[in-house]
């Protein structure tokens, strides 16, 4: 098996949107107020290309995308804080250490881009994801930072870089 973590390319848009929607449906996440309805979801390559300080990665295994995540400046927030965005893995990618590899890549990129903290929002039922976040050094915070538009995501976490 050949596994590669690389930056998103235009040809990946459809597969990335499919991965994200599939996982959100699997976890019964509301379609409103979450990543499911983000306008950028179908154009992730173009969306991240337009960001001054942001990178989106995919995990490719034998030519098929099985996971994705990115970092960029936290929306509607001033200061050196990025957001870990749209980190999702298909079932076949879970439990193999790929989440930790991708998390390390994202946090390393965030540091390289000059961010001092990384913020994320998630859902209560995404317990395995929260376990990965905690293992990576994230801690829970009381309320949201910035304004991501994801008003249906009630779990907030932060890490100092």
Buried (B, 14 or more C-beta within 10 A) or exposed (E): EEBEBEBBEEEBBEBBBBBBBEBBEEBEBBEEBBBBBBEBBBBBBEBBBEBEBBBBBBBBBEEEBBBBBBBBBBEEBEEBBBBBBBBBBBEEBBEBEBBEBBBEBBBEBBBEBEBEBBBBBBBEEBEEBBEBBEEBBBEEEEEBBBEBBBEBBEBBBBBEB
